[in-house]
Amino acid sequence: DIQMTQSPSSLSASVGDRVTITCRASQSIGTYLNWYQQKPGKAPNVLIYGATNLQSGVPSRFSGSGSGTEFTLTISSLQPEDFAIYYCQQSSSSLYTFGQGTKLEIK
Amino acid sequence: QVQLVESGGAVVQPGRSLRVSCAASGFTFSNFNFHWVRQAPGQGLEWVATIWFDGSKTYYPDSVKGRFTISRDNSKNSLYLQMTSLRVEDTAVYFCARAEYGEMGSNWFDPWGQGTLVTVSS
């Protein structure tokens, strides 16, 4: 199975900060990488699919990059509603796997 | 609007069985593949099962293979997850999610239901 590893596991930042979360795959997955945001008590919502494509309705401050085994999610200027947990997911294999999550907290 | 609503979560004893359901509305159910994803309390997301639009193919991780069965009834716009030989570690919120596909074979999960809680405890 393809293992997904996110870093950091948690992150403290302030409103207006630029934040980057990294996701590494145990083998090359091309650009079959998605990012989700989950708020407490809610289902996840997709932010980025195919490594770089912004889901409709998602603010442009979110962006994704990478290919192969290393990927990043960047939030250009943090807003109060962005404090949440972020997960990467590989969709290269029919045996899907998620990263362990990155909790983004208010500093 | 597009909506997925899970139901059937309960408290069950280890070794027993349970079926959870997902009712879909607002789109042509039979055109889409579907997934189940679970989240143990305070933990991350774990993919549990996938079924093709016509039910012809299913996929599972090793953690549930042979114990869980995903199925669907396209005439009822419904998705199911039959869980047998339940273990304490199967305790989680179970989400259903629709498969979406884009260019170059990209695929992702969207939308998700609100989830249903399954608690396995004696």
Boltz contact constraints between the chains, C-beta under 6 A:
constraints:
  - contact:
      token1: [A, 34]
      token2: [B, 108]
      max_distance: 6.0
  - contact:
      token1: [A, 43]
      token2: [B, 95]
      max_distance: 6.0
  - contact:
      token1: [A, 43]
      token2: [B, 112]
      max_distance: 6.0
  - contact:
      token1: [A, 43]
      token2: [B, 114]
      max_distance: 6.0
  - contact:
      token1: [A, 44]
      token2: [B, 112]
      max_distance: 6.0
  - contact:
      token1: [A, 46]
      token2: [B, 108]
      max_distance: 6.0
  - contact:
      token1: [A, 46]
      token2: [B, 110]
      max_distance: 6.0
  - contact:
      token1: [A, 49]
      token2: [B, 106]
      max_distance: 6.0
  - contact:
      token1: [A, 49]
      token2: [B, 108]
      max_distance: 6.0
  - contact:
      token1: [A, 50]
      token2: [B, 102]
      max_distance: 6.0
  - contact:
      token1: [A, 50]
      token2: [B, 106]
      max_distance: 6.0
  - contact:
      token1: [A, 87]
      token2: [B, 45]
      max_distance: 6.0
  - contact:
      token1: [A, 91]
      token2: [B, 107]
      max_distance: 6.0
  - contact:
      token1: [A, 94]
      token2: [B, 59]
      max_distance: 6.0
  - contact:
      token1: [A, 96]
      token2: [B, 47]
      max_distance: 6.0
  - contact:
      token1: [A, 98]
      token2: [B, 45]
      max_distance: 6.0
  - contact:
      token1: [A, 100]
      token2: [B, 44]
      max_distance: 6.0
  - contact:
      token1: [A, 101]
      token2: [B, 44]
      max_distance: 6.0
